[in-house]
């Protein structure tokens, strides 16, 4: 953190004004994929990796944005009173959107110098964008002493992703980043926003994230198409079945409603119904400490995402199928929106190195370029870091 402070002062110059530091994690979803916008249950957890934001107030209305992850973009300067979306502003649209939205309802009377640093792989499906949104929301709330609840910050961040950025995501990413808890997953009902923490006992095992390193752009992908198809199917189903969302449909009701749907809609709805049921089942399985059983549910989840929801790809399937073959693997599946991105794997701690070596070798042989691997721990949600915490963090800043 001292290194980041030095970089901040080198970028913006020394000042008598104090620097404050904020953090928001990335997230990984253990099970319950493409369920959040369909009103169902998801089981994500926050990660120790995330986005750090250093801030210092200014005496004018200027916002200066700089990211160590996008050094080539340089410093982008904006006025607090003129914050609109612009393709030219690249990554800055995420924090800019947060300032714009909160600024509609609250008086933000002074600008800031802002430096972002994230150790989440960009575009990997671990919610780097939502992490930027939440860290900015927490900063604004704390700095201007607005008194907004964590849920209000989460909802604001989702609104910015939907309306300002144009990605029609559900609330899971922002919620898990805002409400993350160390050594716990979050069982979240995305319709009611009821949630509970589920102890994640991974003693003897580790979560390994495998990144396909396949380039993808979520806003321009088939993500929005999937959501539109689900909305169309829901409208048809509501003519005969009283439900508020696709996830309200019980597995035994699926055969009743599928007659009114197209072939594609049948596949999409089947995934939602069965994935929601798997997520609910996984709670009992995890509470019993049955990681083997949870691994089987992860496998079924991946197969459904591949075959029914059709959001997997060669790269994701290659990683998952190689993981299934490794003796140290308890469970493996794609995670996130798909079309690239990452897989989440639960691996015996004693075999993480051999897992990475074996799966990496298989991936390189079949895909032609390397995957990246991250052995991660479950972490806390978005917050301000107090000075006493700064020196406890060991970051490698590149």
C-alpha positions as CSV (number, residue, x, y, z in Angstrom):
1,X,0.0,0.0,0.0
2,X,2.9,2.4,0.7
3,X,4.0,1.7,-2.9
4,X,0.6,2.7,-4.2
5,X,0.7,5.9,-2.1
6,X,4.1,6.7,-3.6
7,X,2.7,6.1,-7.1
8,X,-0.3,8.3,-6.3
9,X,1.9,11.2,-5.1
10,X,4.1,10.8,-8.2
11,X,1.0,10.9,-10.5
12,X,-0.8,13.8,-8.8
13,X,1.9,15.6,-6.8
14,X,2.4,15.9,-3.1
15,X,-0.3,17.6,-1.0
16,X,-1.2,18.3,2.6
17,X,-4.6,16.7,2.0
18,X,-4.9,13.2,3.3
19,X,-5.2,10.1,1.1
20,X,-7.9,7.6,1.8
21,X,-7.9,4.0,0.5
22,X,-10.9,1.9,-0.4
23,X,-11.3,-1.7,-1.5
24,X,-13.9,-3.8,-3.3
25,X,-13.3,-7.5,-4.0
26,X,-13.9,-9.6,-7.1
27,X,-16.3,-12.4,-6.9
28,X,-16.8,-16.0,-8.0
29,X,-20.1,-17.7,-8.3
30,X,-19.9,-21.3,-7.0
31,X,-23.2,-22.4,-8.4
32,X,-26.4,-20.7,-9.8
33,X,-25.3,-19.3,-13.1
34,X,-27.5,-17.0,-15.3
35,X,-30.0,-17.2,-12.5
36,X,-29.8,-13.7,-11.0
37,X,-31.8,-11.9,-13.7
38,X,-34.2,-14.8,-13.7
39,X,-35.2,-14.3,-10.1
40,X,-33.5,-17.4,-8.6
41,X,-31.0,-18.4,-6.0
42,X,-27.2,-18.0,-6.4
43,X,-24.2,-18.9,-4.3
44,X,-21.4,-16.5,-4.8
45,X,-18.5,-15.5,-2.6
46,X,-16.2,-12.5,-2.5
47,X,-12.5,-13.0,-3.1
48,X,-9.4,-11.5,-1.5
49,X,-8.4,-10.1,-4.9
50,X,-10.1,-6.9,-6.0
51,X,-9.9,-3.2,-6.7
52,X,-8.0,-0.6,-4.6
53,X,-8.9,3.0,-4.9
54,X,-6.8,5.8,-3.5
55,X,-8.5,9.2,-3.3
56,X,-7.7,12.8,-2.3
57,X,-10.0,15.7,-2.4
58,X,-9.6,18.7,-4.6
59,X,-10.7,22.4,-4.2
60,X,-12.5,22.4,-7.6
61,X,-15.2,20.3,-9.3
62,X,-12.7,18.2,-11.3
63,X,-12.5,14.4,-11.2
64,X,-9.2,13.0,-12.3
65,X,-9.2,9.3,-13.1
66,X,-6.0,7.1,-13.4
67,X,-5.6,3.3,-13.4
68,X,-2.5,1.3,-13.1
69,X,-4.3,-1.3,-15.1
70,X,-4.7,1.0,-18.1
71,X,-1.6,3.2,-17.9
72,X,-1.7,3.7,-21.7
73,X,-5.0,5.7,-21.3
74,X,-3.4,8.1,-19.0
75,X,-5.2,10.6,-16.7
76,X,-8.8,11.3,-17.8
77,X,-10.2,14.6,-16.4
78,X,-14.0,15.2,-16.0
79,X,-16.2,17.8,-14.4
80,X,-18.6,16.7,-11.6
81,X,-21.4,18.5,-13.4
82,X,-20.7,17.0,-16.8
83,X,-20.7,13.2,-16.5
84,X,-22.1,11.3,-19.5
85,X,-21.2,8.0,-21.1
86,X,-18.5,8.1,-23.8
87,X,-16.8,5.3,-25.7
88,X,-13.6,7.2,-25.6
89,X,-13.5,7.1,-21.8
90,X,-13.0,3.4,-21.8
91,X,-12.9,2.0,-18.2
92,X,-13.6,5.4,-16.7
93,X,-17.3,5.0,-17.6
94,X,-17.8,2.7,-14.6
95,X,-16.7,5.0,-11.8
96,X,-18.0,8.1,-13.8
97,X,-21.4,6.5,-14.0
98,X,-21.4,6.0,-10.2
99,X,-20.5,9.7,-9.6
100,X,-23.2,10.7,-12.1
101,X,-26.0,8.6,-10.6
102,X,-25.3,9.5,-7.0
103,X,-24.8,13.1,-7.9
104,X,-28.4,13.2,-9.2
105,X,-29.7,12.9,-5.6
106,X,-26.9,14.2,-3.5
107,X,-24.7,17.3,-3.7
108,X,-21.2,16.4,-4.5
109,X,-19.4,19.7,-3.9
110,X,-15.8,18.9,-4.4
111,X,-13.7,17.0,-6.9
112,X,-11.1,14.3,-6.3
113,X,-7.9,12.8,-7.6
114,X,-8.5,9.1,-8.0
115,X,-6.1,6.2,-8.6
116,X,-7.3,2.7,-9.2
117,X,-5.4,-0.5,-9.0
118,X,-7.0,-3.9,-9.5
119,X,-5.4,-7.4,-9.2
120,X,-8.5,-9.0,-10.7
121,X,-7.8,-10.2,-14.3
122,X,-9.7,-7.9,-16.6
123,X,-12.4,-9.5,-18.7
124,X,-12.1,-12.8,-16.9
125,X,-15.6,-13.0,-15.5
126,X,-14.6,-12.3,-11.9
127,X,-16.5,-9.0,-12.0
128,X,-13.8,-6.4,-12.3
129,X,-16.4,-3.9,-13.5
130,X,-18.7,-4.4,-10.6
131,X,-15.7,-4.2,-8.3
132,X,-14.9,-0.8,-9.7
133,X,-18.5,0.3,-9.3
134,X,-18.7,-0.8,-5.7
135,X,-15.3,0.7,-4.6
136,X,-16.4,4.0,-6.1
137,X,-19.8,3.9,-4.5
138,X,-18.3,3.2,-1.0
139,X,-15.8,6.0,-1.6
140,X,-18.5,8.5,-2.4
141,X,-20.7,7.4,0.4
142,X,-17.9,7.7,3.0
143,X,-16.2,10.8,1.7
144,X,-19.3,12.9,1.3
145,X,-20.9,11.3,4.4
146,X,-24.1,10.5,2.6
147,X,-25.3,7.7,5.0
148,X,-26.4,5.4,2.2
149,X,-26.9,1.7,3.1
150,X,-24.7,-1.0,1.6
151,X,-27.8,-2.2,-0.3
152,X,-28.4,1.2,-1.8
153,X,-24.8,1.2,-3.0
154,X,-25.3,-2.2,-4.5
155,X,-28.5,-1.2,-6.3
156,X,-26.9,2.0,-7.6
157,X,-24.0,0.0,-9.0
158,X,-26.3,-2.4,-10.8
159,X,-28.2,0.5,-12.2
160,X,-25.0,2.0,-13.6
161,X,-24.1,-1.3,-15.2
162,X,-27.6,-1.7,-16.7
163,X,-28.4,1.9,-17.8
164,X,-25.2,3.8,-18.0
165,X,-22.9,1.1,-19.4
166,X,-25.7,-0.9,-21.2
167,X,-25.0,-4.4,-19.8
168,X,-28.3,-6.0,-18.7
169,X,-26.9,-7.9,-15.8
170,X,-28.7,-9.0,-12.6
171,X,-27.8,-8.0,-9.1
172,X,-25.6,-10.9,-8.1
173,X,-22.2,-9.4,-8.9
174,X,-22.7,-6.2,-7.1
175,X,-24.5,-7.8,-4.2
176,X,-21.8,-10.4,-3.5
177,X,-19.1,-7.7,-3.8
178,X,-20.9,-5.4,-1.4
179,X,-21.9,-8.0,1.2
180,X,-19.0,-10.5,1.0
181,X,-17.9,-12.2,4.2
182,X,-14.7,-14.0,5.0
183,X,-14.9,-17.8,4.8
184,X,-18.6,-17.6,3.8
185,X,-20.6,-17.9,0.6
186,X,-23.8,-15.9,0.2
187,X,-27.1,-17.7,-0.6
188,X,-29.0,-14.9,-2.3
189,X,-32.5,-14.9,-3.7
190,X,-32.2,-12.4,-6.5
191,X,-36.0,-11.7,-6.6
192,X,-36.6,-10.9,-3.0
193,X,-32.9,-10.0,-2.1
194,X,-33.2,-12.2,1.0
195,X,-29.8,-13.7,1.8
196,X,-28.0,-15.7,4.3
197,X,-24.3,-16.5,4.9
198,X,-23.3,-20.1,4.4
199,X,-20.1,-21.2,6.2
200,X,-17.6,-22.4,3.5
201,X,-15.5,-25.0,5.1
202,X,-12.7,-25.7,2.6
203,X,-10.2,-27.1,5.1
204,X,-7.8,-29.2,3.0
205,X,-9.1,-27.7,-0.3
206,X,-8.6,-24.5,-2.2
207,X,-10.5,-22.6,-4.8
208,X,-8.6,-22.4,-8.1
209,X,-9.7,-20.0,-10.8
210,X,-8.6,-20.9,-14.3
211,X,-8.7,-18.1,-16.9
212,X,-9.2,-19.1,-20.5
213,X,-7.5,-15.8,-21.6
214,X,-10.0,-15.7,-24.4
215,X,-10.9,-12.1,-25.3
216,X,-14.5,-11.2,-24.9
217,X,-16.7,-8.2,-24.5
218,X,-19.7,-8.8,-22.3
219,X,-21.8,-5.8,-23.5
220,X,-21.6,-7.0,-27.1
221,X,-21.9,-10.7,-26.4
222,X,-24.9,-13.0,-26.5
223,X,-25.6,-12.3,-22.8
224,X,-28.3,-9.8,-23.6
225,X,-29.8,-12.3,-26.1
226,X,-30.2,-14.9,-23.4
227,X,-31.9,-12.5,-21.1
228,X,-34.3,-11.4,-23.9
229,X,-35.2,-15.1,-24.7
230,X,-35.9,-15.7,-21.0
231,X,-38.1,-12.7,-20.8
232,X,-40.1,-13.8,-23.9
233,X,-40.5,-17.3,-22.4
234,X,-41.7,-15.9,-19.1
235,X,-44.4,-13.8,-20.9
236,X,-45.7,-17.0,-22.5
237,X,-45.6,-19.0,-19.3
238,X,-47.4,-16.4,-17.3
239,X,-50.5,-16.9,-19.6
240,X,-51.0,-20.3,-17.9
241,X,-48.9,-20.3,-14.7
242,X,-48.9,-17.7,-12.0
243,X,-45.2,-17.0,-11.5
244,X,-43.2,-13.8,-11.2
245,X,-40.0,-15.2,-12.6
246,X,-38.6,-18.3,-14.4
247,X,-37.0,-19.5,-11.2
248,X,-40.4,-19.7,-9.5
249,X,-41.1,-22.7,-11.7
250,X,-40.6,-26.0,-9.8
251,X,-38.9,-28.9,-11.7
252,X,-42.1,-30.9,-11.7
253,X,-43.9,-28.1,-13.5
254,X,-41.5,-27.9,-16.4
255,X,-43.2,-30.5,-18.5
256,X,-46.5,-28.6,-18.2
257,X,-45.2,-25.3,-19.5
258,X,-42.7,-26.4,-22.1
259,X,-45.5,-27.1,-24.7
260,X,-46.0,-23.4,-25.2
261,X,-42.3,-22.6,-25.9
262,X,-40.0,-22.7,-28.8
263,X,-37.2,-25.3,-28.9
264,X,-34.7,-22.6,-27.9
265,X,-36.9,-21.3,-25.1
266,X,-37.4,-24.8,-23.7
267,X,-33.6,-25.2,-23.4
268,X,-33.1,-21.9,-21.7
269,X,-36.0,-22.3,-19.3
270,X,-34.9,-25.9,-18.4
271,X,-31.5,-24.6,-17.5
272,X,-33.0,-21.9,-15.2
273,X,-35.4,-24.2,-13.5
274,X,-32.9,-27.0,-12.9
275,X,-30.0,-24.7,-12.0
276,X,-32.1,-23.0,-9.4
277,X,-33.0,-26.4,-7.9
278,X,-29.3,-27.3,-7.9
279,X,-28.4,-24.2,-6.0
280,X,-31.0,-24.8,-3.3
281,X,-29.8,-28.5,-3.1
282,X,-26.2,-27.3,-2.7
283,X,-27.0,-25.6,0.5
284,X,-27.9,-28.8,2.3
285,X,-25.0,-30.6,0.7
286,X,-22.5,-28.0,1.9
287,X,-24.0,-27.8,5.4
288,X,-23.4,-31.5,5.6
289,X,-19.7,-31.0,4.6
290,X,-20.2,-33.1,1.5
291,X,-17.8,-31.5,-1.0
292,X,-17.9,-34.5,-3.2
293,X,-21.7,-34.1,-3.6
294,X,-21.2,-30.4,-4.2
295,X,-18.7,-31.2,-6.9
296,X,-21.3,-33.4,-8.7
297,X,-23.8,-30.5,-8.7
298,X,-21.0,-28.3,-10.2
299,X,-20.6,-30.8,-13.0
300,X,-24.3,-30.9,-13.7
301,X,-24.3,-27.1,-13.7
302,X,-21.6,-26.9,-16.3
303,X,-23.3,-29.5,-18.6
304,X,-26.5,-27.5,-18.4
305,X,-24.7,-24.2,-19.2
306,X,-23.0,-25.9,-22.1
307,X,-25.9,-27.8,-23.6
308,X,-29.1,-25.9,-22.6
309,X,-28.0,-22.3,-22.1
310,X,-25.2,-22.6,-24.6
311,X,-22.9,-20.0,-23.0
312,X,-19.8,-22.2,-22.8
313,X,-17.2,-22.5,-25.5
314,X,-14.2,-24.7,-26.6
315,X,-11.9,-22.9,-24.2
316,X,-14.1,-23.3,-21.1
317,X,-15.0,-26.9,-21.9
318,X,-11.4,-27.8,-22.4
319,X,-10.5,-26.4,-19.0
320,X,-13.4,-28.1,-17.2
321,X,-13.0,-31.5,-18.9
322,X,-9.3,-31.5,-18.1
323,X,-10.1,-30.6,-14.5
324,X,-12.6,-33.5,-14.2
325,X,-9.8,-35.9,-15.2
326,X,-7.4,-34.7,-12.5
327,X,-7.5,-36.8,-9.3
328,X,-7.3,-33.8,-7.0
329,X,-10.4,-32.1,-8.4
330,X,-13.6,-32.1,-6.3
331,X,-15.6,-30.0,-8.6
332,X,-15.2,-27.8,-11.7
333,X,-17.4,-25.7,-14.0
334,X,-17.5,-22.5,-15.9
335,X,-18.4,-19.4,-13.9
336,X,-19.6,-16.0,-15.0
337,X,-21.4,-15.0,-18.1
338,X,-19.5,-17.4,-20.3
339,X,-18.2,-17.1,-23.9
340,X,-14.8,-17.1,-22.4
341,X,-13.7,-16.0,-19.0
342,X,-13.0,-18.4,-16.2
343,X,-13.7,-21.7,-14.6
344,X,-14.0,-22.3,-10.8
345,X,-12.5,-25.4,-9.4
346,X,-12.4,-26.9,-5.9
347,X,-9.1,-28.8,-5.6
348,X,-7.3,-30.7,-2.9
349,X,-4.8,-28.3,-1.4
350,X,-2.0,-30.8,-1.6
351,X,-2.6,-31.2,-5.3
352,X,-3.1,-27.6,-6.5
353,X,0.3,-27.5,-8.2
354,X,-0.2,-30.8,-10.1
355,X,-3.7,-29.6,-11.0
356,X,-2.4,-26.4,-12.5
357,X,0.4,-28.2,-14.3
358,X,-1.9,-30.9,-15.8
359,X,-4.8,-28.7,-16.7
360,X,-2.5,-26.0,-18.1
361,X,-0.7,-28.6,-20.3
362,X,-4.0,-30.0,-21.6
363,X,-5.3,-26.6,-22.4
364,X,-2.2,-25.5,-24.3
365,X,-2.2,-28.7,-26.3
366,X,-5.8,-28.3,-27.4
367,X,-6.3,-24.6,-27.6
368,X,-2.9,-23.4,-28.6
369,X,-2.2,-20.7,-26.0
370,X,-1.9,-20.8,-22.2
371,X,-4.5,-20.4,-19.5
372,X,-3.8,-18.5,-16.3
373,X,-4.4,-19.9,-12.8
374,X,-5.2,-18.2,-9.5
375,X,-5.3,-19.9,-6.1
376,X,-7.7,-17.6,-4.2
377,X,-9.2,-17.2,-0.8
378,X,-12.7,-16.0,0.2
379,X,-12.6,-12.4,1.3
380,X,-14.6,-9.5,2.7
381,X,-16.9,-7.1,1.0
382,X,-16.4,-3.5,-0.2
383,X,-15.2,-1.1,2.5
384,X,-12.7,1.7,3.4
385,X,-9.3,0.4,4.5
386,X,-8.1,2.0,7.7
387,X,-4.5,3.0,8.0
388,X,-3.8,0.2,10.5
389,X,-4.8,-2.3,7.7
390,X,-2.5,-0.8,5.0
391,X,0.7,-2.4,6.1
392,X,-1.0,-5.8,6.5
393,X,-1.6,-6.1,2.8
394,X,1.1,-7.5,0.5
395,X,0.4,-6.4,-3.0
396,X,2.7,-6.8,-6.0
397,X,2.0,-3.7,-8.0
398,X,3.0,-4.0,-11.7
